[in-house]
Amino acid sequence: MPEGDFQSYRNSIGLGKNFSCIPVRRVAYRRVPHEWGRRLKLGGRYMEKGNLAPLFDAGHDVAESGSEHEYLLHHEGACYAGRHLLVDVWDGENLSNPDVIDGALRRGAEAAGAKLLHVHLHEFSENGGVSGVAVLAESHISIHTWPEWNYAAVDVFMCGGTDPIKAADVLREAFKPARLDIADHYRGRIR
């Protein structure tokens, strides 16, 4: 995506100045006739790509419906098992408050359109940190906080017709970070 389009995309999905997205280049490979194969240089060594050729995707996220695979996610012409956001919360508030964290996980799941199955939190007495997970029918939201560093690491992994970006927005509201970094990955290319 051209650099100018990235800012337009951020604005279109409501990411304000307190969001900073880390664009992640995803390269998927698919099988093609062997004669298309090339050698690929990785880490200073050549590796045979064999019969793999790169695909560069372009499109809109949609859950596959009308079949037994409703949980699959269609994005830019490909089909994935799910979308995974890696969220870094910097200089946030309430990072040692289990009630705020519990509420953020629950509201994040609801906002994203996911079905909440269970929330489990563990408080660490030595530093006030909290680790927790919201188990979802569509996967999970997990959090690990380091209040002594005013930092939290959050994973938001979902499949189907959910919108994990909406869960990230709930995190921003709950923790009021000075900075929220998001790395966006599409996982498990099915086809």
C-alpha positions, 0 to 999 in steps of 0.5 A, spaced: 500 500 500 502 506 498 505 511 504 499 516 503 494 510 502 496 508 509 494 515 513 487 515 509 486 507 511 488 509 519 483 515 518 478 511 515 478 506 521 478 511 526 485 511 529 486 517 532 493 521 534 494 516 540 494 510 535 500 508 531 500 502 526 506 498 524 505 496 517 507 489 517 508 486 510 505 480 509 508 475 503 504 469 502 506 463 498 502 458 493 504 452 489 505 453 482 508 449 476 515 447 478 519 451 472 517 458 476 521 456 482 527 461 484 532 461 489 531 465 495 536 469 499 534 469 507 539 471 512 545 471 507 544 464 505 540 461 499 534 457 500 530 453 494 523 456 494 522 450 489 515 451 486 513 457 491 511 463 488 509 470 492 502 472 492 500 480 494 493 481 496 488 486 495 481 487 498 476 487 504 475 483 510 469 478 510 467 472 513 466 466 509 458 464 509 453 460 507 458 454 508 461 449 513 467 454 514 463 461 517 469 462 521 474 463 515 476 470 514 477 473 506 482 479 506 484 481 499 483 475 495 485 470 500 482 466 505 485 466 512 484 462 519 484 469 522 486 476 524 492 477 529 493 484 532 499 485 537 498 491 541 503 495 545 500 499 550 505 505 552 504 509 558 497 507 560 493 508 566 490 502 570 495 497 568 494 494 575 487 494 576 484 487 575 477 490 575 479 495 569 482 490 565 477 485 566 472 490 563 476 492 558 477 484 555 469 483 556 467 490 552 473 489 547 470 482 545 463 485 545 465 491 541 469 486 536 462 482 535 465 476 538 462 471 543 465 471 550 466 464 553 470 465 559 475 471 562 481 469 567 486 474 570 492 472 575 494 478 579 502 478 581 503 481 588 510 482 587 509 488 582 502 489 581 502 486 574 496 482 571 496 477 566 489 475 563 485 472 557 478 472 554 477 466 551 472 467 545 468 462 540 472 466 535 479 465 539 482 470 544 484 476 547 490 476 552 494 481 556 500 481 560 501 488 564 508 491 567 505 497 571 512 498 573 514 500 566 507 503 564 507 498 559 502 492 557 502 487 551 495 485 548 494 479 543 487 480 539 486 474 535 479 473 532 476 469 526 470 470 522 466 476 522 469 479 527 473 486 527 479 486 532 480 493 531 474 495 535 477 491 541 483 495 540 479 501 540 476 499 547 483 498 550 485 505 548 479 508 552 480 503 558 488 504 559 488 511 556 495 510 553 500 516 551 501 511 545 498 505 542 502 501 537 498 495 533 502 490 528 496 487 524 497 480 521 493 475 517 494 468 520 493 461 517 492 462 509 488 457 507 487 459 500 
